[in-house]
């Protein structure tokens, strides 16, 4: 028998970390190789982590909601049939407490005295290979509360300190401080300010990924904004006319959003400066127009990509939107569905919004908010008329773009949309 490490796999070309949404196994479970053992969320996609071996789960090192880097240790499995003997080369290597490479295996000699679920690791191995391996969550808590981890005793495998150990330590200190008259007022001050009925909600999973990306975008990108009004009365009439027959024929809906994606894709072909990504000290102008769109699933939000949107009609775009939304609801989105976006179109109008300022989806250089279509009185030939009006709100990276080019882009989108009617659209 040997103890093998379970590590966070790489789930995409530019993915550097992942969040454990949920564990699909528990300690003591027997799993087959390639069985899913955890559900992981990255900034690109949700995915299941498969078991690399057939064996028994011995320890889960990372808690649900915890974010770790690709290659980080997330658990251990006991595997039958692997050799416990060290190679001569391994024996000659100096001992170290640093993290092993992603493909390195921890092989443990058998201990006849080991019983039950106790890990077959002797004390010397525990002290050198486990105790000083801290997860990102443990390091973060220790830093926030000035804890000397070397003074703590861990409950994890090999004496490793887990997040629960640190939280228990903090809870014990806080309790003692409340009973001490001269307690440090700064210690867990936020907890002291909690009222009866208040609910503390950890920032985990998708929400944490979104938060981290939005902070990076706002910190790095100098945002500027522009808005135009578009009269889409003719488009609304056409869509209302065909929506029932379209759904009966195709099996999915033709939404207004599909027409907006088509119009924006056409405009981006004429103004490729907005179809760019920021990369260090240079800007890469993309040839293909890969439209990032927001898709919701309960309280989770995903941003899949319609690839080569410039080559698709409104009908083809509607089909892509339907497929991506369905895959999101059924947890079937793949990493390739979430990567490669060059421009983001956000359908904020779904919620009745009429004006908003989106945060750019880093490393893209612009995002366009499509607001709600509302009827407004408009003067046409000195007479009032009820028209269907929509606001388009553009957020731009002022390092790359300026008001001149973005104003022309928005004017072109407006022109395309206002020209969409039953004579110009064929579905």
Secondary structure as UniProt FT lines:
FT   STRAND          2..7
FT   TURN            13..14
FT   STRAND          17..23
FT   TURN            27..28
FT   STRAND          30..31
FT   TURN            33..34
FT   STRAND          36..41
FT   STRAND          46..50
FT   STRAND          55..60
FT   TURN            64..65
FT   STRAND          67..69
FT   TURN            70..71
FT   STRAND          73..79
FT   HELIX           88..91
FT   TURN            102..103
FT   TURN            112..113
FT   TURN            116..117
FT   HELIX           123..129
FT   TURN            130..132
FT   HELIX           136..145
FT   HELIX           149..151
FT   HELIX           157..159
FT   HELIX           163..179
FT   TURN            181..182
FT   TURN            185..188
FT   HELIX           189..192
FT   TURN            196..197
FT   HELIX           205..220
FT   STRAND          223..231
FT   HELIX           233..250
FT   HELIX           256..270
FT   HELIX           272..274
FT   STRAND          276..279
FT   TURN            280..281
FT   STRAND          282..285
FT   STRAND          291..293
FT   STRAND          295..297
FT   TURN            298..299
FT   STRAND          300..302
FT   STRAND          305..306
FT   TURN            307..308
FT   HELIX           309..311
FT   HELIX           314..329
FT   TURN            330..331
FT   HELIX           335..338
FT   STRAND          343..346
FT   HELIX           348..351
FT   TURN            362..363
FT   STRAND          366..370
FT   STRAND          374..380
FT   TURN            381..382
FT   STRAND          383..397
FT   TURN            398..400
FT   HELIX           403..418
FT   TURN            422..424
//
